[in-house]
Amino acid sequence: MLHLYLKSLHIVGFVSWFAGLFYLVRMFVYHAEADQKPAHLKEDWKSEFIKMQWRVYKIICNPAMMITWTCGIGMLINSPTFLEQGWMHVKLFLLVLLTGYHIWCKKRIQRLEKNESHITSFQFRLLNELPTLFLVAIVLLAVVKDLLNFVYMFLGVLIFGVLLFVFAKAYKKRREQNPDI
């Protein structure tokens, strides 16, 4: 029974964590686009985005990440045989990478706060798709639990990532042609 409660909280945690990461990096996009606003608006907008970014990071992303990791580790303690399975090693590796992305987001807020970021809104748009790739890979891996299938699935995720890039480039071109979109 404990395993089911931990699993439920783990799911709530990672859904919240991903929601926070998606929203946070979307705000990075808007922050970068604020540079194109008139001078009398730019600084106010950037200041407001910084406040919002810190709130999302501290109030949503950090607690959700901690819940995800705590409940996940709790499930591993409760059912240690999962650690004997190869898919779990891959999943944990992906979670470490996702945690690195989470920390990168914090450093990005700090750089944006100091006006030291040189990442364009388009680059942030692409970086906003990175959690999608993590989400797809981690969820499919946790459900499929088979490394051979994971290899095929991972190739599919990579193809999906390339398609996201192509669509992002097409969207950028369309927005440049019609800024009202």
One Martini backbone bead per residue (centre of mass of N, CA, C, O) as a GRO file, in nm:
protein
  181
    1MET     BB    1   0.057   0.063  -0.020
    2LEU     BB    2   0.293   0.260   0.000
    3HIS     BB    3   0.372   0.248  -0.299
    4LEU     BB    4   0.112   0.390  -0.407
    5TYR     BB    5   0.153   0.659  -0.261
    6LEU     BB    6   0.430   0.723  -0.376
    7LYS     BB    7   0.345   0.710  -0.673
    8SER     BB    8   0.135   0.934  -0.662
    9LEU     BB    9   0.329   1.159  -0.564
   10HIS     BB   10   0.528   1.128  -0.795
   11ILE     BB   11   0.334   1.214  -1.017
   12VAL     BB   12   0.263   1.489  -0.904
   13GLY     BB   13   0.553   1.593  -0.899
   14PHE     BB   14   0.627   1.563  -1.209
   15VAL     BB   15   0.399   1.733  -1.319
   16SER     BB   16   0.480   1.994  -1.169
   17TRP     BB   17   0.769   2.014  -1.266
   18PHE     BB   18   0.707   2.037  -1.568
   19ALA     BB   19   0.523   2.278  -1.554
   20GLY     BB   20   0.736   2.470  -1.439
   21LEU     BB   21   0.946   2.442  -1.668
   22PHE     BB   22   0.769   2.534  -1.899
   23TYR     BB   23   0.700   2.815  -1.780
   24LEU     BB   24   0.981   2.925  -1.725
   25VAL     BB   25   1.093   2.916  -2.021
   26ARG     BB   26   0.871   3.090  -2.138
   27MET     BB   27   0.962   3.342  -1.979
   28PHE     BB   28   1.234   3.363  -2.121
   29VAL     BB   29   1.118   3.438  -2.388
   30TYR     BB   30   0.976   3.701  -2.296
   31HIS     BB   31   1.227   3.834  -2.185
   32ALA     BB   32   1.380   3.846  -2.456
   33GLU     BB   33   1.144   4.012  -2.601
   34ALA     BB   34   1.165   4.277  -2.426
   35ASP     BB   35   1.400   4.409  -2.597
   36GLN     BB   36   1.173   4.507  -2.823
   37LYS     BB   37   1.083   4.716  -2.645
   38PRO     BB   38   1.030   4.993  -2.518
   39ALA     BB   39   1.216   5.147  -2.283
   40HIS     BB   40   0.969   5.210  -2.080
   41LEU     BB   41   0.906   4.882  -2.065
   42LYS     BB   42   1.144   4.685  -2.046
   43GLU     BB   43   1.231   4.698  -1.740
   44ASP     BB   44   0.958   4.628  -1.615
   45TRP     BB   45   0.922   4.355  -1.751
   46LYS     BB   46   1.184   4.222  -1.658
   47SER     BB   47   1.129   4.250  -1.357
   48GLU     BB   48   0.869   4.083  -1.357
   49PHE     BB   49   0.988   3.823  -1.471
   50ILE     BB   50   1.184   3.767  -1.243
   51LYS     BB   51   0.974   3.731  -1.023
   52MET     BB   52   0.822   3.499  -1.162
   53GLN     BB   53   1.060   3.303  -1.191
   54TRP     BB   54   1.122   3.270  -0.890
   55ARG     BB   55   0.848   3.165  -0.807
   56VAL     BB   56   0.841   2.913  -0.981
   57TYR     BB   57   1.103   2.790  -0.880
   58LYS     BB   58   1.039   2.797  -0.560
   59ILE     BB   59   0.717   2.700  -0.561
   60ILE     BB   60   0.731   2.464  -0.786
   61CYS     BB   61   0.996   2.324  -0.879
   62ASN     BB   62   1.140   2.249  -0.617
   63PRO     BB   63   0.917   2.088  -0.467
   64ALA     BB   64   0.858   1.892  -0.702
   65MET     BB   65   1.138   1.768  -0.716
   66MET     BB   66   1.145   1.666  -0.424
   67ILE     BB   67   0.902   1.481  -0.446
   68THR     BB   68   1.002   1.307  -0.673
   69TRP     BB   69   1.263   1.204  -0.538
   70THR     BB   70   1.152   1.105  -0.266
   71CYS     BB   71   0.940   0.902  -0.378
   72GLY     BB   72   1.133   0.744  -0.557
   73ILE     BB   73   1.322   0.652  -0.331
   74GLY     BB   74   1.099   0.521  -0.164
   75MET     BB   75   1.033   0.304  -0.377
   76LEU     BB   76   1.322   0.178  -0.379
   77ILE     BB   77   1.318   0.097  -0.082
   78ASN     BB   78   1.050  -0.072  -0.099
   79SER     BB   79   1.169  -0.173  -0.410
   80PRO     BB   80   1.486  -0.282  -0.480
   81THR     BB   81   1.454  -0.447  -0.753
   82PHE     BB   82   1.461  -0.207  -0.952
   83LEU     BB   83   1.783  -0.174  -0.937
   84GLU     BB   84   1.822  -0.445  -1.126
   85GLN     BB   85   1.715  -0.270  -1.360
   86GLY     BB   86   1.806  -0.111  -1.647
   87TRP     BB   87   1.581   0.104  -1.682
   88MET     BB   88   1.640   0.248  -1.411
   89HIS     BB   89   1.917   0.358  -1.483
   90VAL     BB   90   1.821   0.533  -1.716
   91LYS     BB   91   1.615   0.698  -1.559
   92LEU     BB   92   1.814   0.817  -1.353
   93PHE     BB   93   1.989   0.958  -1.562
   94LEU     BB   94   1.764   1.142  -1.672
   95LEU     BB   95   1.709   1.278  -1.395
   96VAL     BB   96   1.984   1.405  -1.368
   97LEU     BB   97   1.963   1.576  -1.623
   98LEU     BB   98   1.705   1.727  -1.536
   99THR     BB   99   1.836   1.852  -1.287
  100GLY     BB  100   2.041   2.011  -1.451
  101TYR     BB  101   1.829   2.183  -1.595
  102HIS     BB  102   1.714   2.308  -1.340
  103ILE     BB  103   1.981   2.449  -1.260
  104TRP     BB  104   2.014   2.608  -1.520
  105CYS     BB  105   1.763   2.783  -1.474
  106LYS     BB  106   1.872   2.932  -1.231
  107LYS     BB  107   2.118   3.055  -1.377
  108ARG     BB  108   1.945   3.207  -1.583
  109ILE     BB  109   1.806   3.397  -1.392
  110GLN     BB  110   2.063   3.530  -1.287
  111ARG     BB  111   2.149   3.638  -1.569
  112LEU     BB  112   1.894   3.801  -1.630
  113GLU     BB  113   1.916   3.985  -1.380
  114LYS     BB  114   2.214   4.091  -1.503
  115ASN     BB  115   2.211   4.107  -1.819
  116GLU     BB  116   2.388   3.819  -1.931
  117SER     BB  117   2.212   3.725  -2.161
  118HIS     BB  118   2.251   3.558  -2.506
  119ILE     BB  119   1.968   3.444  -2.547
  120THR     BB  120   1.730   3.381  -2.753
  121SER     BB  121   1.403   3.326  -2.802
  122PHE     BB  122   1.448   3.084  -2.991
  123GLN     BB  123   1.638   2.926  -2.803
  124PHE     BB  124   1.431   2.906  -2.576
  125ARG     BB  125   1.222   2.749  -2.735
  126LEU     BB  126   1.400   2.502  -2.766
  127LEU     BB  127   1.457   2.460  -2.458
  128ASN     BB  128   1.145   2.409  -2.398
  129GLU     BB  129   1.158   2.111  -2.537
  130LEU     BB  130   1.338   1.935  -2.355
  131PRO     BB  131   1.128   1.831  -2.143
  132THR     BB  132   0.969   1.669  -2.349
  133LEU     BB  133   1.186   1.457  -2.399
  134PHE     BB  134   1.205   1.362  -2.110
  135LEU     BB  135   0.913   1.284  -2.066
  136VAL     BB  136   0.886   1.074  -2.285
  137ALA     BB  137   1.123   0.892  -2.203
  138ILE     BB  138   1.048   0.835  -1.904
  139VAL     BB  139   0.761   0.726  -1.939
  140LEU     BB  140   0.819   0.501  -2.142
  141LEU     BB  141   1.026   0.357  -1.969
  142ALA     BB  142   0.837   0.303  -1.720
  143VAL     BB  143   0.632   0.134  -1.894
  144VAL     BB  144   0.810  -0.064  -2.067
  145LYS     BB  145   1.093  -0.178  -1.935
  146ASP     BB  146   1.267  -0.198  -2.215
  147LEU     BB  147   1.562  -0.157  -2.372
  148LEU     BB  148   1.500  -0.226  -2.663
  149ASN     BB  149   1.253  -0.045  -2.680
  150PHE     BB  150   1.404   0.208  -2.589
  151VAL     BB  151   1.578   0.247  -2.834
  152TYR     BB  152   1.342   0.295  -3.025
  153MET     BB  153   1.215   0.519  -2.859
  154PHE     BB  154   1.458   0.711  -2.863
  155LEU     BB  155   1.461   0.751  -3.163
  156GLY     BB  156   1.178   0.873  -3.165
  157VAL     BB  157   1.251   1.114  -2.985
  158LEU     BB  158   1.461   1.233  -3.173
  159ILE     BB  159   1.271   1.277  -3.408
  160PHE     BB  160   1.081   1.456  -3.248
  161GLY     BB  161   1.296   1.675  -3.195
  162VAL     BB  162   1.339   1.747  -3.491
  163LEU     BB  163   1.048   1.828  -3.546
  164LEU     BB  164   1.040   2.056  -3.340
  165PHE     BB  165   1.257   2.222  -3.479
  166VAL     BB  166   1.118   2.257  -3.750
  167PHE     BB  167   0.861   2.394  -3.635
  168ALA     BB  168   1.010   2.629  -3.499
  169LYS     BB  169   1.130   2.748  -3.757
  170ALA     BB  170   0.859   2.791  -3.902
  171TYR     BB  171   0.737   2.976  -3.686
  172LYS     BB  172   0.950   3.194  -3.701
  173LYS     BB  173   0.906   3.267  -3.995
  174ARG     BB  174   0.605   3.340  -3.961
  175ARG     BB  175   0.648   3.567  -3.747
  176GLU     BB  176   0.828   3.745  -3.929
  177GLN     BB  177   0.595   3.785  -4.145
  178ASN     BB  178   0.376   3.775  -3.880
  179PRO     BB  179   0.373   3.940  -3.575
  180ASP     BB  180   0.057   3.878  -3.482
  181ILE     BB  181   0.089   3.565  -3.389
   0.00000   0.00000   0.00000
